[in-house]
Amino acid sequence: MANVYVLLHDQEDYPEDCAKWVGVYSSEERAEQALERLRSKPGFREHPEDWLICPWQIDSEKGEWSEGYVTIYPGEYLPRDEEQ
């Protein structure tokens, strides 16, 4: 299957799992070119090394989402048998 390349900005002080999706590109080279264009822009230039380029397979689910999900609100806990 074919891949696209997702460009993410994921600095340490973002909440967990809250990387910014910046763009989706047809090749890793195009994602790298976009990164270089954007690295010096406000918001990104303060964290120039916090970039990720992730291959993403077209027409497929990604990782942990393929089994569904549960929502846990503050103060709630998973039952013992569902903890990971």
MMTF fields as JSON, N, C-alpha, C and O atoms, coordinates in Angstrom:
{
  "mmtfVersion": "1.0.0",
  "mmtfProducer": "UNKNOWN",
  "numBonds": 335,
  "numAtoms": 336,
  "numGroups": 84,
  "numChains": 1,
  "numModels": 1,
  "chainsPerModel": [1],
  "groupsPerChain": [84],
  "chainIdList": ["A"],
  "bondAtomList": [4, 2, 8, 6, 12, 10, 16, 14, 20, 18, 24, 22, 28, 26, 32, 30, 36, 34, 40, 38, 44, 42, 48, 46, 52, 50, 56, 54, 60, 58, 64, 62, 68, 66, 72, 70, 76, 74, 80, 78, 84, 82, 88, 86, 92, 90, 96, 94, 100, 98, 104, 102, 108, 106, 112, 110, 116, 114, 120, 118, 124, 122, 128, 126, 132, 130, 136, 134, 140, 138, 144, 142, 148, 146, 152, 150, 156, 154, 160, 158, 164, 162, 168, 166, 172, 170, 176, 174, 180, 178, 184, 182, 188, 186, 192, 190, 196, 194, 200, 198, 204, 202, 208, 206, 212, 210, 216, 214, 220, 218, 224, 222, 228, 226, 232, 230, 236, 234, 240, 238, 244, 242, 248, 246, 252, 250, 256, 254, 260, 258, 264, 262, 268, 266, 272, 270, 276, 274, 280, 278, 284, 282, 288, 286, 292, 290, 296, 294, 300, 298, 304, 302, 308, 306, 312, 310, 316, 314, 320, 318, 324, 322, 328, 326, 332, 330],
  "bondOrderList": [1, 1, 1, 1, 1, 1, 1, 1, 1, 1, 1, 1, 1, 1, 1, 1, 1, 1, 1, 1, 1, 1, 1, 1, 1, 1, 1, 1, 1, 1, 1, 1, 1, 1, 1, 1, 1, 1, 1, 1, 1, 1, 1, 1, 1, 1, 1, 1, 1, 1, 1, 1, 1, 1, 1, 1, 1, 1, 1, 1, 1, 1, 1, 1, 1, 1, 1, 1, 1, 1, 1, 1, 1, 1, 1, 1, 1, 1, 1, 1, 1, 1, 1],
  "groupList": [{"groupName": "MET", "atomNameList": ["N", "CA", "C", "O"], "elementList": ["N", "C", "C", "O"], "formalChargeList": [0, 0, 0, 0], "bondAtomList": [1, 0, 2, 1, 3, 2], "bondOrderList": [1, 1, 2], "singleLetterCode": "M", "chemCompType": "L-PEPTIDE LINKING"}, {"groupName": "ALA", "atomNameList": ["N", "CA", "C", "O"], "elementList": ["N", "C", "C", "O"], "formalChargeList": [0, 0, 0, 0], "bondAtomList": [1, 0, 2, 1, 3, 2], "bondOrderList": [1, 1, 2], "singleLetterCode": "A", "chemCompType": "L-PEPTIDE LINKING"}, {"groupName": "ASN", "atomNameList": ["N", "CA", "C", "O"], "elementList": ["N", "C", "C", "O"], "formalChargeList": [0, 0, 0, 0], "bondAtomList": [1, 0, 2, 1, 3, 2], "bondOrderList": [1, 1, 2], "singleLetterCode": "N", "chemCompType": "L-PEPTIDE LINKING"}, {"groupName": "VAL", "atomNameList": ["N", "CA", "C", "O"], "elementList": ["N", "C", "C", "O"], "formalChargeList": [0, 0, 0, 0], "bondAtomList": [1, 0, 2, 1, 3, 2], "bondOrderList": [1, 1, 2], "singleLetterCode": "V", "chemCompType": "L-PEPTIDE LINKING"}, {"groupName": "TYR", "atomNameList": ["N", "CA", "C", "O"], "elementList": ["N", "C", "C", "O"], "formalChargeList": [0, 0, 0, 0], "bondAtomList": [1, 0, 2, 1, 3, 2], "bondOrderList": [1, 1, 2], "singleLetterCode": "Y", "chemCompType": "L-PEPTIDE LINKING"}, {"groupName": "LEU", "atomNameList": ["N", "CA", "C", "O"], "elementList": ["N", "C", "C", "O"], "formalChargeList": [0, 0, 0, 0], "bondAtomList": [1, 0, 2, 1, 3, 2], "bondOrderList": [1, 1, 2], "singleLetterCode": "L", "chemCompType": "L-PEPTIDE LINKING"}, {"groupName": "HIS", "atomNameList": ["N", "CA", "C", "O"], "elementList": ["N", "C", "C", "O"], "formalChargeList": [0, 0, 0, 0], "bondAtomList": [1, 0, 2, 1, 3, 2], "bondOrderList": [1, 1, 2], "singleLetterCode": "H", "chemCompType": "L-PEPTIDE LINKING"}, {"groupName": "ASP", "atomNameList": ["N", "CA", "C", "O"], "elementList": ["N", "C", "C", "O"], "formalChargeList": [0, 0, 0, 0], "bondAtomList": [1, 0, 2, 1, 3, 2], "bondOrderList": [1, 1, 2], "singleLetterCode": "D", "chemCompType": "L-PEPTIDE LINKING"}, {"groupName": "GLN", "atomNameList": ["N", "CA", "C", "O"], "elementList": ["N", "C", "C", "O"], "formalChargeList": [0, 0, 0, 0], "bondAtomList": [1, 0, 2, 1, 3, 2], "bondOrderList": [1, 1, 2], "singleLetterCode": "Q", "chemCompType": "L-PEPTIDE LINKING"}, {"groupName": "GLU", "atomNameList": ["N", "CA", "C", "O"], "elementList": ["N", "C", "C", "O"], "formalChargeList": [0, 0, 0, 0], "bondAtomList": [1, 0, 2, 1, 3, 2], "bondOrderList": [1, 1, 2], "singleLetterCode": "E", "chemCompType": "L-PEPTIDE LINKING"}, {"groupName": "PRO", "atomNameList": ["N", "CA", "C", "O"], "elementList": ["N", "C", "C", "O"], "formalChargeList": [0, 0, 0, 0], "bondAtomList": [1, 0, 2, 1, 3, 2], "bondOrderList": [1, 1, 2], "singleLetterCode": "P", "chemCompType": "L-PEPTIDE LINKING"}, {"groupName": "CYS", "atomNameList": ["N", "CA", "C", "O"], "elementList": ["N", "C", "C", "O"], "formalChargeList": [0, 0, 0, 0], "bondAtomList": [1, 0, 2, 1, 3, 2], "bondOrderList": [1, 1, 2], "singleLetterCode": "C", "chemCompType": "L-PEPTIDE LINKING"}, {"groupName": "LYS", "atomNameList": ["N", "CA", "C", "O"], "elementList": ["N", "C", "C", "O"], "formalChargeList": [0, 0, 0, 0], "bondAtomList": [1, 0, 2, 1, 3, 2], "bondOrderList": [1, 1, 2], "singleLetterCode": "K", "chemCompType": "L-PEPTIDE LINKING"}, {"groupName": "TRP", "atomNameList": ["N", "CA", "C", "O"], "elementList": ["N", "C", "C", "O"], "formalChargeList": [0, 0, 0, 0], "bondAtomList": [1, 0, 2, 1, 3, 2], "bondOrderList": [1, 1, 2], "singleLetterCode": "W", "chemCompType": "L-PEPTIDE LINKING"}, {"groupName": "GLY", "atomNameList": ["N", "CA", "C", "O"], "elementList": ["N", "C", "C", "O"], "formalChargeList": [0, 0, 0, 0], "bondAtomList": [1, 0, 2, 1, 3, 2], "bondOrderList": [1, 1, 2], "singleLetterCode": "G", "chemCompType": "PEPTIDE LINKING"}, {"groupName": "SER", "atomNameList": ["N", "CA", "C", "O"], "elementList": ["N", "C", "C", "O"], "formalChargeList": [0, 0, 0, 0], "bondAtomList": [1, 0, 2, 1, 3, 2], "bondOrderList": [1, 1, 2], "singleLetterCode": "S", "chemCompType": "L-PEPTIDE LINKING"}, {"groupName": "ARG", "atomNameList": ["N", "CA", "C", "O"], "elementList": ["N", "C", "C", "O"], "formalChargeList": [0, 0, 0, 0], "bondAtomList": [1, 0, 2, 1, 3, 2], "bondOrderList": [1, 1, 2], "singleLetterCode": "R", "chemCompType": "L-PEPTIDE LINKING"}, {"groupName": "PHE", "atomNameList": ["N", "CA", "C", "O"], "elementList": ["N", "C", "C", "O"], "formalChargeList": [0, 0, 0, 0], "bondAtomList": [1, 0, 2, 1, 3, 2], "bondOrderList": [1, 1, 2], "singleLetterCode": "F", "chemCompType": "L-PEPTIDE LINKING"}, {"groupName": "ILE", "atomNameList": ["N", "CA", "C", "O"], "elementList": ["N", "C", "C", "O"], "formalChargeList": [0, 0, 0, 0], "bondAtomList": [1, 0, 2, 1, 3, 2], "bondOrderList": [1, 1, 2], "singleLetterCode": "I", "chemCompType": "L-PEPTIDE LINKING"}, {"groupName": "THR", "atomNameList": ["N", "CA", "C", "O"], "elementList": ["N", "C", "C", "O"], "formalChargeList": [0, 0, 0, 0], "bondAtomList": [1, 0, 2, 1, 3, 2], "bondOrderList": [1, 1, 2], "singleLetterCode": "T", "chemCompType": "L-PEPTIDE LINKING"}],
  "groupTypeList": [0, 1, 2, 3, 4, 3, 5, 5, 6, 7, 8, 9, 7, 4, 10, 9, 7, 11, 1, 12, 13, 3, 14, 3, 4, 15, 15, 9, 9, 16, 1, 9, 8, 1, 5, 9, 16, 5, 16, 15, 12, 10, 14, 17, 16, 9, 6, 10, 9, 7, 13, 5, 18, 11, 10, 13, 8, 18, 7, 15, 9, 12, 14, 9, 13, 15, 9, 14, 4, 3, 19, 18, 4, 10, 14, 9, 4, 5, 10, 16, 7, 9, 9, 8],
  "groupIdList": [1, 2, 3, 4, 5, 6, 7, 8, 9, 10, 11, 12, 13, 14, 15, 16, 17, 18, 19, 20, 21, 22, 23, 24, 25, 26, 27, 28, 29, 30, 31, 32, 33, 34, 35, 36, 37, 38, 39, 40, 41, 42, 43, 44, 45, 46, 47, 48, 49, 50, 51, 52, 53, 54, 55, 56, 57, 58, 59, 60, 61, 62, 63, 64, 65, 66, 67, 68, 69, 70, 71, 72, 73, 74, 75, 76, 77, 78, 79, 80, 81, 82, 83, 84],
  "secStructList": [7, 7, 3, 3, 3, 3, 3, 3, 3, 7, 7, 6, 6, 1, 7, 6, 6, 7, 7, 3, 3, 3, 3, 3, 3, 1, 1, 2, 2, 2, 2, 2, 2, 2, 2, 2, 2, 2, 6, 6, 1, 6, 6, 6, 6, 6, 1, 6, 6, 7, 3, 3, 3, 3, 3, 3, 3, 6, 6, 1, 7, 7, 4, 4, 4, 4, 4, 7, 7, 7, 7, 7, 7, 6, 6, 7, 7, 7, 7, 4, 4, 4, 7, 7],
  "xCoordList": [0.827, 0.0, 0.876, 2.028, 0.321, 1.044, 0.991, 0.075, 1.988, 2.047, 1.865, 2.153, 1.381, 1.509, 2.407, 2.68, 2.861, 3.78, 3.173, 2.936, 2.924, 2.284, 3.381, 4.288, 3.279, 4.227, 3.582, 2.507, 4.241, 3.735, 4.724, 5.935, 4.206, 5.041, 4.607, 3.437, 5.541, 5.206, 6.159, 7.033, 5.996, 6.897, 6.513, 5.363, 7.485, 7.304, 6.174, 5.531, 5.905, 4.894, 3.475, 2.55, 3.278, 1.923, 1.346, 2.089, 0.037, -0.558, -0.274, -0.064, -0.274, 0.004, -0.926, -2.12, -0.376, -1.117, -1.751, -2.803, -1.114, -1.674, -0.695, -0.578, -0.011, 0.884, 0.052, -1.087, 0.626, -0.054, 0.162, 1.3, -0.929, -0.846, -0.659, -1.55, 0.484, 0.804, 0.429, -0.044, 0.631, 0.3, 0.467, 1.039, -0.047, 0.06, 0.639, 0.142, 1.679, 2.439, 2.577, 2.519, 2.758, 2.835, 4.192, 4.323, 5.201, 6.525, 7.215, 6.885, 8.162, 8.939, 9.73, 9.884, 10.22, 10.967, 10.101, 10.57, 8.858, 7.967, 7.649, 7.529, 7.513, 7.301, 8.514, 8.367, 9.707, 10.94, 11.048, 11.489, 10.655, 10.669, 9.706, 10.034, 8.533, 7.556, 8.11, 7.975, 8.724, 9.327, 10.323, 10.307, 11.182, 12.187, 11.544, 12.046, 10.44, 9.729, 9.102, 9.05, 8.624, 7.856, 8.67, 8.222, 9.844, 10.667, 10.886, 10.97, 10.98, 11.287, 10.041, 10.168, 8.858, 7.608, 7.307, 7.719, 6.571, 6.209, 5.503, 4.673, 5.857, 5.298, 6.145, 6.334, 6.656, 7.532, 8.987, 9.746, 9.389, 10.806, 11.286, 12.48, 10.362, 10.761, 11.098, 11.734, 10.675, 10.929, 11.312, 10.577, 12.45, 12.792, 13.11, 13.124, 13.365, 13.737, 12.585, 12.769, 11.417, 10.307, 9.392, 8.17, 9.969, 9.221, 9.27, 10.252, 8.207, 8.152, 7.571, 6.64, 8.118, 7.529, 7.193, 8.074, 5.905, 5.443, 4.804, 3.867, 5.291, 4.604, 3.253, 3.139, 2.255, 0.902, 0.365, 0.278, 0.014, -0.458, -1.868, -2.76, -2.059, -3.359, -4.323, -3.921, -5.586, -6.649, -6.446, -6.719, -5.967, -5.825, -6.019, -5.831, -6.397, -6.494, -5.092, -4.191, -4.924, -3.606, -3.585, -4.347, -2.732, -2.394, -3.551, -4.463, -3.5, -4.427, -5.887, -6.771, -6.169, -7.552, -8.288, -9.519, -7.588, -8.239, -9.109, -9.944, -8.935, -9.727, -10.812, -11.498, -10.982, -11.939, -11.261, -10.035, -12.061, -11.487, -12.517, -13.71, -12.041, -12.906, -12.546, -11.414, -13.494, -13.232, -13.195, -14.126, -12.119, -11.976, -11.935, -11.048, -12.892, -12.981, -12.173, -11.913, -11.77, -11.007, -11.721, -12.922, -10.955, -11.51, -12.037, -12.355, -12.14, -12.601, -11.386, -10.322, -11.56, -10.475, -10.996, -12.168, -10.102, -10.468, -10.624, -9.888, -11.574, -11.629, -10.303, -9.633, -9.923, -8.629, -8.322, -7.191, -9.293, -9.037, -8.839, -8.404, -9.136, -8.959, -7.712, -7.364, -7.037, -5.825, -4.762, -4.712, -3.917, -2.849, -1.511, -0.492],
  "yCoordList": [-1.182, 0.0, 1.252, 1.222, 2.323, 3.58, 4.332, 4.146, 5.179, 6.025, 7.479, 7.889, 8.257, 9.698, 10.012, 9.142, 11.25, 11.639, 12.801, 13.875, 12.568, 13.558, 14.359, 13.797, 15.679, 16.581, 17.074, 17.673, 16.821, 17.173, 18.068, 17.939, 18.977, 19.751, 19.334, 19.477, 18.818, 18.165, 18.609, 17.846, 19.843, 20.319, 19.772, 19.395, 19.73, 19.106, 19.69, 18.953, 20.988, 21.568, 21.474, 22.025, 20.785, 20.497, 19.435, 18.594, 19.454, 18.341, 17.019, 17.001, 15.923, 14.609, 14.34, 14.635, 13.786, 13.434, 14.639, 14.511, 15.806, 17.007, 17.642, 18.866, 16.849, 17.387, 18.133, 17.761, 19.18, 19.927, 19.213, 18.996, 18.848, 18.312, 19.505, 20.345, 19.582, 20.733, 20.479, 21.388, 19.256, 18.962, 17.492, 16.725, 17.119, 15.75, 15.839, 16.603, 15.071, 15.205, 13.866, 12.801, 13.95, 12.754, 12.066, 10.922, 12.742, 12.127, 12.681, 13.766, 11.931, 12.389, 13.649, 14.552, 13.705, 14.879, 16.143, 17.195, 16.046, 17.216, 17.618, 18.806, 16.658, 16.962, 17.683, 18.637, 17.231, 17.886, 19.308, 20.208, 19.523, 20.872, 21.793, 22.949, 21.291, 22.083, 22.419, 23.549, 21.452, 21.677, 22.824, 23.717, 22.811, 23.87, 25.231, 26.246, 25.271, 26.535, 27.079, 28.292, 26.178, 26.58, 26.746, 27.405, 26.164, 26.144, 27.538, 27.67, 28.571, 29.918, 30.765, 31.935, 30.207, 30.948, 31.069, 30.222, 32.148, 32.319, 31.079, 30.463, 30.738, 29.551, 28.323, 27.501, 28.19, 27.068, 27.413, 26.558, 28.65, 29.012, 28.922, 28.745, 29.043, 28.924, 27.473, 27.216, 26.547, 25.106, 24.458, 23.614, 24.847, 24.42, 22.942, 22.44, 22.238, 20.819, 19.866, 18.65, 20.386, 19.547, 19.1, 19.187, 18.631, 18.205, 16.69, 16.048, 16.136, 14.717, 14.574, 15.289, 13.659, 13.268, 11.793, 10.954, 11.489, 10.121, 9.554, 10.148, 8.41, 7.76, 7.236, 6.718, 7.368, 6.923, 6.153, 6.69, 4.927, 4.073, 4.483, 4.613, 4.683, 5.067, 3.884, 2.73, 4.179, 3.174, 2.166, 0.978, 2.64, 1.744, 2.521, 3.737, 1.806, 2.398, 2.478, 1.745, 3.365, 3.554, 3.051, 3.541, 2.089, 1.659, 1.421, 0.647, 2.103, 1.849, 2.139, 1.629, 2.927, 3.252, 2.09, 2.09, 1.126, 0.032, -0.839, -1.592, -0.755, -1.539, -0.69, -1.183, 0.575, 1.468, 2.241, 2.245, 2.897, 3.655, 3.835, 3.611, 4.244, 4.617, 6.037, 6.474, 6.755, 8.094, 8.011, 7.504, 8.508, 8.529, 9.993, 10.742, 10.382, 11.764, 11.939, 10.957, 13.164, 13.389, 12.77, 12.956, 12.032, 11.391, 9.991, 9.281, 9.568, 8.216, 7.331, 7.816, 6.049, 5.104, 3.91, 3.548, 3.295, 2.065, 0.938, 0.894, 0.023, -1.173, -1.926, -1.85, -2.64, -3.329, -4.155, -4.128, -4.885, -5.775, -5.005, -5.606, -3.711, -2.941, -2.055, -1.438, -1.988, -1.172, -1.766, -2.973, -0.883, -1.355, -1.214, -1.558],
  "zCoordList": [0.0, 0.0, 0.0, 0.433, -0.482, -0.562, 0.768, 1.569, 0.98, 2.165, 1.793, 0.669, 2.753, 2.751, 3.942, 4.77, 4.023, 5.088, 5.855, 5.301, 7.148, 8.0, 8.696, 9.31, 8.588, 9.239, 10.53, 10.505, 11.652, 12.98, 13.7, 13.522, 14.514, 15.428, 16.826, 17.181, 17.621, 18.885, 19.984, 20.394, 20.464, 21.502, 22.865, 23.09, 23.777, 25.086, 25.91, 26.658, 25.805, 26.677, 26.121, 26.719, 24.982, 24.524, 25.444, 25.951, 25.671, 26.422, 25.688, 24.475, 26.443, 25.852, 24.672, 24.731, 23.621, 22.405, 21.708, 21.081, 21.818, 21.197, 20.223, 20.173, 19.472, 18.451, 17.413, 17.133, 16.851, 15.788, 14.466, 14.051, 13.804, 12.445, 11.524, 11.403, 10.881, 10.042, 8.592, 7.91, 8.106, 6.722, 6.404, 7.178, 5.239, 4.737, 3.332, 2.504, 3.057, 1.809, 1.096, 1.712, -0.204, -1.037, -0.969, -1.402, -0.434, -0.301, 0.943, 1.421, 1.45, 2.603, 2.233, 3.056, 1.015, 0.556, 0.613, 1.049, 0.181, 0.228, 1.667, 1.964, 2.543, 3.959, 4.536, 5.3, 4.174, 4.641, 4.097, 4.812, 2.853, 2.276, 3.025, 3.292, 3.359, 4.118, 5.5, 5.968, 6.144, 7.45, 7.369, 8.216, 6.372, 6.219, 5.959, 6.441, 5.205, 4.969, 6.245, 6.447, 7.11, 8.281, 9.557, 10.496, 9.603, 10.813, 11.407, 12.628, 10.583, 11.078, 11.356, 11.717, 11.196, 11.413, 12.909, 13.702, 13.294, 14.711, 15.259, 14.59, 16.486, 17.123, 16.87, 17.767, 15.659, 15.331, 15.611, 16.068, 15.345, 15.487, 16.926, 17.168, 17.901, 19.304, 19.668, 20.69, 18.841, 19.07, 17.732, 17.222, 17.169, 15.802, 15.641, 14.517, 16.726, 16.62, 16.915, 16.864, 17.217, 17.675, 16.541, 16.656, 15.468, 14.282, 14.135, 14.508, 13.593, 13.249, 11.848, 11.476, 11.089, 9.81, 9.948, 10.14, 9.849, 10.077, 8.824, 8.29, 8.34, 7.233, 7.707, 8.818, 6.885, 7.227, 6.038, 4.933, 6.253, 5.176, 4.755, 5.593, 3.465, 2.926, 3.035, 2.883, 3.298, 3.375, 4.5, 4.329, 5.656, 6.799, 8.094, 8.136, 9.151, 10.469, 11.053, 10.644, 12.001, 12.594, 14.033, 14.867, 14.332, 15.674, 16.619, 16.329, 17.764, 18.862, 18.533, 19.221, 17.52, 17.187, 16.523, 16.494, 16.005, 15.284, 16.189, 15.688, 17.499, 18.45, 19.122, 20.017, 18.712, 19.365, 20.479, 20.584, 21.314, 22.426, 23.525, 23.321, 24.693, 25.803, 26.198, 25.991, 26.76, 27.276, 28.792, 29.417, 29.38, 30.831, 31.238, 30.828, 32.04, 32.496, 33.774, 34.47, 34.1, 35.335, 36.537, 36.731, 37.334, 38.516, 38.267, 39.221, 37.001, 36.673, 36.4, 36.015, 36.604, 36.376, 35.606, 35.709, 34.826, 34.136, 35.153, 36.139, 34.928, 35.767, 35.662, 34.632, 36.695, 36.754, 35.512, 35.028, 34.986, 33.851, 32.545, 31.563, 32.489, 31.273, 31.311, 30.304, 32.462, 32.547, 31.65, 31.414, 31.16, 30.26, 30.915, 30.318]
}
